[in-house]
Amino acid sequence: MILKALCDYYDRKRDAMPPFGTELKEIAYIIVIDRDGKFVRLEDRRIDNRHAQTFIVKRRVIRSGQNWVPNFLWDNSMYVFCYSDKKGDNAPKFQAFKQLISDTLSKAPGNPDLNALARFYKQTPEQILAALQTDSKWNDIAAHLNQSYSWFSFLIDGESEILAQKAELIELAPPTGTNKGICLISGGKDNLVLISAATPIVGGKSNGKLLAFQTKSGYDSYGREQGENAPTGEQSEFKYSTALISMLADGSRNKFRIGNRTFLFWASTDSDSGVKIEDGLFSLFGFAQDNPDANIEEVRDTFKSIYSGKLDTNLEDRFHILGLAPNAARIAVSFWSETSLRDFAEKILRHFEDMEIIDGRKDPKPYEGLYAMLAATAVNGDVKNASPNLPEQIAKSIFQGLPYPFTLYIQVLKRIRAQQDVYITQAAIIKAYLNRLKNNNDKPLTNMLDTQNTNQGYLCGRLFAVLVAIQERANGISTIRERYISAAGATPAAVFPTILNLSVHHSEKLNEGSKVYYEKLKQEIIDKIESAGFPAHLDLHDQGRFIVGYYHQRQELFRTKDAQNEQNKTN
């Protein structure tokens, strides 16, 4: 299912993808020769310290163990001119590269490019190296042979295309597959591949593969080895691995990383709804460095348009999400979801609705994105300090419409106790978590103050907010909040008698109007607390309701105060 969806993605994006059997490859160094095969110069095609010019060349071969298989008309220095800055015998690699050129020339003996290259390789490795070392660029190139872009190819002097990218030469390259068979992905006959191409992800090995088989470890069946256990055709393997590489590339808007997980996502259609849902998900989870929560409101509008039908979607249009994790031997699939565009939009909208809460900030900013949610759990708001598995758990909850992870809830409570205050994202997370719980008999938490909510934790939170406000109004400080918010939210009976007595002294410093206002508000809340008095303990869920009640009441007090100030200005 996953591989078929990736193959379909390649077919849909074929015009923007490398043709069958090729790949986009960064090749930093070009050996320029003339038609007689004589060395002319070295060209450095590096763009910066990390990247080089890309070319469409014959796809990279798959190597394992002592399998000295050269790439077609391009490779590293060990294959191309038998040189390395490390100890080892490079002669077998050089001979394999030289033999490939000879074999290719036998297919097209009249080709002038191959003949020029064959004349170049009439020299010994020592002669070739000596010629290259005469170039002024040699010392710099030799110092960077271990970089990811350190590949070499050839250019005929006076031409613009390197040999490795010439289509007529690529057609002469040997096939990847070996035996003919039925491909399990396409259902058709094709050359079957034994080893899939590497599609490495961040944190994994450079030769990591999505589809791999461990030989001689009990996984082979009926004498079959490697890819023969799950026959994959050459074309299907090329399609799905090329699609993966494309979405994993730097700058791709079809991926986001969460901790050590890489998530890829794509729609099955190029319609407006498909494109916008891809862009929307990237904005929601993409972690843009300059502004991680940029475009969140636009994302909400996009998903509303898809769900409401304003943006047309076909019933057959699907949306795919693939979660990948690094593994010692291969790439592990940690998450897979396939659903209709409309159903997916519904789940994303539900996340927005669950996270919606009153925002009294003068400069409101989006707080529903994954980056903001992780920052709400982390020390100093740095997402690098968030629990490693938490991002993936949150993403799965959003994608599948499941309850938010308990770890998220606990981490937010811990963060609030440590910082002795409540921020909007933290209050929104607690509200969303509690409202998604199954078998929840308590009244759902609303977006703003709910004076009809009689939950003891919620009421205690409201009362605590009032007592903090009285102290702030009287003395301009909030030591009650700083000293008691954790204890008041866990053991109200042990704390509230003390802070209620303190509030009496603080109230004496208020003017008569404020004193009456706050006294009425205090009494209204206290009257709703059960006659037995303040609870001795609040369970974990009611501790969360305490936080939301505190936040709601604080925002209501701010709103009332702002309204009074505006009225005073008018008067």
Buried (B, 14 or more C-beta within 10 A) or exposed (E): EBBBBBBBBBEBBEEEBBEEBBBBBBBBBBBBBBEEBBBBBBBBBBEEEEBBBBBBBBBBBBBEEEEBBBBBBBBBBBBBBBBBEEEEEBEEBBBBBBEBBEEBBEEBEEBEBBBBBBBBBEBEBEEBBEBBEEBEEBEEBEEBBEBEBBBBBBBBEEEEEBBBBBEEBBEBBEEBBEEEBEBBBBEEEBBBBBBBBBBBBEBBBEBBBBBBBEEEEEEBEEEBEBBBBBBBBBBBBBBBBBBBBBBBEEEEBBBBBBBBBBBBBBBBBEBBBBBBBBBBBBBBBBBEEEEBBBBBBBBBEBBBBBBEEEBEBBEEBBBBBBBBBBBEBBBBEBBEBBBBBBEBBBBBBBBBEBBBBBBBEEEEEBBBBBBBBBBBBBEEBEBEEBBEBBBBBBBBBBBEBEBBBEBBBBBBBEBBBEBEBBBBBBBBBBBBBBBBBEEEEBBEBBBBBBEEBEBBBBBBBBBBBBBBBBBBBBEEEBEBBEBBBBBBBBBBBBBBEBBBEBBEEBBEEBEEEBBEBBBEBBEBBBEBBEEEEBBEEBEEBBBBBBBBBBBBBBBBBBBEEEEEEEEEEEE
